[in-house]
Amino acid sequence: MQRTRSQANPNIRASRVDETASRKNTLKSTPSPKYISETLAENRSRLIRVVNMLFDGILVILDGVIIETNQGFLSMTGYEAEEIIGRKMSDLEGWNQLDSKLAKVVSEESVSFESVVPRKHSLPVSATVRAVRAFNGTSSFLFAVIAGMTENEPASAELLRSAERYRSLFESVQDLVFIKDKDLKFSDVNPAMGNTFGLPPSEIVGSTAEQIYGHDVGTRIREWDMRVLSGETIEDEHAVVVKGERLIFNDIRVPIRNSSGNIVGVCGISRNVTELSPPGPKSAIYSNGYRSRAMKDTMELASQASAKDSIVMLQGESGSGKDHLAKWIHDHSKRSGSRFLTINCATVPHELAESELFGHESGAFTGAISRKRGLLELTEGGTLLLNEIGELSLSLQSKLLVFLDSKSFHRLGGEKNVRVDARIIAATHRDLEEEIAAGRFSKALFYRLNVFPIFVPPLRNRIEDIPMLTRELITKVSKEMNLSQTPKLDTKSLGELGLYNWPGNVRELRNVLEKGLILWQSGRLKLNVPSMDQKTEDWSVRVGFNPGKKLSEMTKDVARSICIEAIRRNGGNRSAAARSLGMSRDSLYRHLRSDG
């Protein structure tokens, strides 16, 4: 970050002076018992939240009865909380040694010792235990920390420290740890967060996400935090520019509750996963440089779609570049800092498609040994492309429709309602209205998806784009093949590319270029273009209906496509093409102009 918070907001320093004066005035008066009670309750809630993030096990025992534990202990022993909380240690099988050793802790000074710790589903293990006893009237609380579990040898007592160890852990961990109050201002952060943003933690405390991350990213983070304050737990991934460098963070955010169960803030851990999440491949779709009117119109619609956050339906022949256009829309949207994931509905078996999309709970079906988060959950904050949407089963179409309407769903075999903020882009090469008539696609889902339709034109309807596409693809494929240099295309081969009909569209063009590069030795790249003898084949042209275009403009598009096909069928001879269409060469050229 290039500036400090005081530079970004000159009112902050003044407000801190007022806060300091307010604290001094508060110290002069005696806090009320209610204020002290509420403050202690909130601090205890925060401490419990942090303790639950520790890997070490925690036990709190009152008069021999376990009254509290943490997730670390449950994970290392395999017990559920309800199996041990509220029970005497002496009544639990296999707990005898730990119970007897803890019973010998009578002082208020911490004591360390080695003990056998039971595990529910496997053999007990040795561990280092540090315990301290605290007295409250006639009752005594015993606090025990279990760490360093090993099946082979006793754990080292040096792994444990005093209670200050937890603050040391908070301050030394490399992940960014933060706590926010109900106003979503940072109330506590660790040094790692300060180091990342080039600010001391004291400068971050009291700030909002917008002040630290910037307006766009901060606004999205605030939306996540508001959901956490409503009771959700959210895992998200987002990008942010820090000190001129684009970093990717994976965040886990959980609500903080006080002793009454009310949510009083947000606790989160943010991990820098930039090296683990390299940038995705750049889309082969470009915002400018296209010469064809068909692609210019398509990119104009794509630009409008990227500026909004609505559902988009991409239609077009297989291989025309629908997936690349979806990536382009994501990369130019406000969600560009988050994930772009895709699923090809045609390649996923129907019996697994629901689990892939919505996830499943442990035991939901044979082989589901643990909970799995589906693609929708993993796309939190980002964009999910449902490629070949027409291949989804009708039952899954219904569940997808519910999600689009409510932004929530149930995992397979689950009862908990999961809410997700993910943008959906659908793509298909099928005519979905024909699929509806045949009973294979839901009419309700079609109308829900068809909010902003974009037709991706086939390559034969934008022959003028072939020179640009060829240059870009040769450069890209050459790098992928680690060629020492990028060859230039032979002029004759370029001309032949413009005469072929390209039924496989851009995908087929790439295959032809890749084959040529494999065979290339030196000099200009010569290609073996597929046979151009296709004069007897059926041919069709499709024009997308755009309410903004007049009938005369759409008619010109059709006439132009016919002229291009006539030139192809006459081997590139424009005079012959004009004669076959019963027009002069001048009329042919007029129809071929990019403006129609």
C-alpha positions, 0 to 999 in steps of 0.5 A, spaced: 500 500 500 502 506 497 500 510 503 498 510 510 491 510 513 492 517 516 494 520 509 488 516 506 483 519 511 486 525 515 480 525 520 482 518 523 488 521 527 483 526 530 478 521 531 483 517 535 485 523 539 478 524 541 478 516 543 484 517 547 481 522 551 474 518 552 478 513 554 482 517 560 475 520 562 472 513 562 478 511 567 476 516 572 469 513 573 468 506 575 465 502 570 458 499 572 458 491 573 454 490 567 459 493 563 464 489 566 460 483 565 459 484 558 466 486 556 468 479 560 463 475 556 465 478 549 473 477 551 471 470 553 467 469 546 473 471 542 478 467 546 474 461 545 473 462 537 481 463 537 482 457 541 478 453 537 482 454 531 488 451 535 491 445 533 493 443 541 487 440 545 484 444 550 480 441 556 476 445 562 474 440 568 470 442 574 470 438 580 472 432 575 467 433 570 469 436 563 465 442 562 469 445 555 473 442 550 476 445 543 476 442 536 483 441 536 482 436 542 476 433 538 480 432 532 486 429 535 482 424 539 476 422 534 471 424 540 464 428 539 463 434 543 457 431 546 460 424 548 465 427 553 462 434 555 458 433 562 461 427 563 466 425 569 473 423 566 473 417 571 467 414 567 470 414 561 474 408 558 481 409 557 482 415 561 484 413 567 491 415 567 490 422 564 485 423 570 489 420 575 495 425 573 490 431 573 488 429 579 495 430 582 495 438 580 493 442 586 497 448 585 495 454 582 502 454 578 502 450 571 505 443 571 507 439 565 507 432 565 507 426 560 501 422 559 497 417 555 491 420 552 485 416 549 483 416 542 476 413 540 477 409 534 485 407 535 490 406 540 492 411 545 498 415 544 503 419 548 502 426 549 505 432 553 500 435 558 500 442 561 495 443 567 493 449 572 488 449 577 484 455 579 479 456 585 473 459 585 470 458 592 469 451 594 469 449 586 476 448 582 477 449 575 482 445 572 485 447 565 489 442 561 493 443 554 494 437 550 500 437 545 505 433 541 501 427 541 506 421 538 505 413 538 512 412 538 515 416 544 513 421 549 512 428 546 517 434 548 515 438 554 518 444 550 513 444 545 508 448 551 509 454 554 505 458 559 498 462 557 502 467 553 503 462 548 496 463 545 498 470 544 505 469 541 501 464 537 497 469 534 502 474 533 507 469 530 503 465 525 504 467 518 497 467 516 493 473 516 488 473 523 483 478 524 477 480 528 472 485 527 466 488 531 459 489 529 460 495 525 465 491 521 471 495 523 478 491 525 478 490 533 484 486 533 489 483 527 496 480 528 502 482 525 502 478 519 496 482 516 500 489 518 506 486 514 502 484 508 499 491 507 505 495 510 501 498 516 502 497 523 497 493 526 495 499 530 493 503 524 489 497 521 485 497 528 479 501 527 479 501 520 474 498 515 475 493 509 474 499 504 480 503 507 484 497 507 483 493 501 480 499 497 473 500 495 471 495 490 474 489 494 472 492 500 465 492 498 465 485 496 468 483 503 463 487 507 458 483 503 461 477 506 462 480 513 454 482 513 452 474 511 457 472 517 453 477 522 447 473 520 450 467 522 453 464 516 460 461 515 464 463 509 470 461 505 472 465 499 478 467 495 479 474 492 485 478 489 487 484 491 493 489 489 498 490 495 504 495 494 503 494 486 503 486 486 496 482 485 495 477 491 490 472 492 487 470 499 483 464 501 479 467 507 475 463 512 470 467 516 466 465 522 461 469 527 463 470 534 458 469 539 457 472 546 455 468 552 448 469 550 449 466 543 448 473 540 453 474 534 458 480 536 463 480 530 467 476 525 473 472 526 477 470 520 483 467 517 486 469 511 492 465 507 496 468 501 495 462 496 498 466 490 503 461 489 498 456 489 493 459 485 497 461 478 493 466 474 488 462 469 489 461 462 488 468 458 481 468 454 482 467 446 477 472 446 479 479 445 475 486 446 478 489 439 481 487 433 476 483 430 474 485 423 467 482 422 461 485 424 458 479 427 464 478 432 464 486 433 456 485 435 458 479 439 463 483 443 459 489 444 454 485 448 459 481 452 462 488 454 455 490 456 454 483 460 461 484 464 459 491 466 453 487 470 452 481 474 446 478 471 445 471 468 448 470 461 446 465 456 451 463 451 449 460 444 453 457 438 456 451 435 461 447 438 468 450 438 466 457 436 469 459 443 463 460 448 467 458 454 473 463 452 467 468 451 465 466 458 472 467 461 472 474 458 466 476 461 468 474 468 475 477 467 472 484 465 467 484 471 467 486 478 468 479 480 475 478 476 479 477 483 475 471 485 475 464 482 472 462 475 470 455 475 467 451 469 463 444 469 462 441 462 455 438 463 456 433 458 462 429 460 459 428 468 455 422 469 448 424 471 449 420 477 455 424 479 453 431 477 449 433 483 455 432 487 459 436 483 455 442 483 452 442 490 456 437 494 454 432 499 455 430 506 458 424 509 454 418 508 450 421 502 451 415 498 456 409 498 463 412 498 461 418 500 466 418 506 467 425 508 463 432 506 465 435 499 464 442 497 461 442 490 463 447 485 457 452 487 460 453 494 467 453 491 465 459 486 463 463 492 464 471 490 466 468 483 463 466 476 461 459 474 460 457 467 455 451 466 457 449 459 453 444 455 447 446 460 442 442 455 445 436 458 443 436 465 438 431 467 431 434 469 431 433 476 438 437 476 435 442 472 429 443 477 434 444 483 438 449 479 432 453 478 431 453 485 438 456 486 438 461 481 431 464 485 434 463 492 441 463 491 441 457 496 441 450 496 442 443 500 448 439 499 446 432 497 444 428 503 444 434 507 439 438 511 443 445 512 441 451 507 447 453 504 447 460 501 452 462 495 454 468 492 456 466 485 454 468 478 452 463 473 454 463 465 450 458 461 452 455 454 450 450 449 450 448 442 443 446 442 437 449 440 433 449 447 427 451 445 427 445 441 429 441 447 423 444 451 418 441 445 421 434 446 421 434 453 428 434 455 429 441 458 425 445 463 421 451 460 422 455 467 429 454 467 430 456 460 426 463 461 430 464 468 437 463 464 435 466 458 436 473 461 441 476 457 443 471 451 449 472 446 450 468 440 457 466 438 458 466 431 461 460 427 468 461 424 465 461 417 461 467 418 467 471 420 472 469 415 475 476 416 477 474 423 482 468 421 488 472 419 488 475 427 486 469 430 491 465 426 497 470 428 494 469 436 493 461 435 500 460 432 504 464 438 500 461 443 501 454 441 508 455 439 509 457 446 506 451 449 510 447 444 516 450 447 519 452 440 525 456 439 521 461 435 514 463 432 514 461 425 510 466 420 504 463 416 505 462 408 501 466 404 498 461 400 496 457 406 493 463 409 489 464 403 486 457 403 484 458 410 479 463 408 476 458 403 475 453 408 468 452 411 470 450 418 465 446 421 469 445 427 470 452 428 476 455 432 477 449 435 478 446 428 483 452 426 487 451 432 488 443 430 490 445 423 495 450 426 498 445 431 499 439 426 502 444 422 507 446 427 508 439 429 511 438 422 514 445 421 522 445 421 524 451 418 522 457 414 515 459 413 509 455 416 505 451 411 499 448 412 495 442 410 488 445 410 482 440 409 479 439 403 475 445 400 471 441 395 465 442 399 460 445 394 455 439 394 454 440 402 448 443 405 450 450 408 446 455 413 447 461 416 444 463 423 443 471 425 442 472 432 436 477 433 438 483 436 432 488 438 437 494 437 438 492 429 433 494 424 431 489 419 435 492 413 441 491 417 440 483 419 438 482 411 445 485 410 448 480 414 445 474 411 447 477 404 454 478 406 454 471 409 452 468 402 457 472 398 462 469 403 460 462 402 459 463 394 467 465 394 469 459 398 465 455 393 468 458 387 475 457 390 476 464 392 475 467 385 470 473 386 468 474 379 466 467 378 462 468 385 459 474 383 456 470 376 454 464 380 450 469 384 447 473 378 450 480 380 456 484 378 463 484 382 462 491 384 455 489 387 459 483 391 464 488 394 459 492 396 455 486 400 462 484 403 464 491 406 464 490 414 459 495 415 454 491 411 
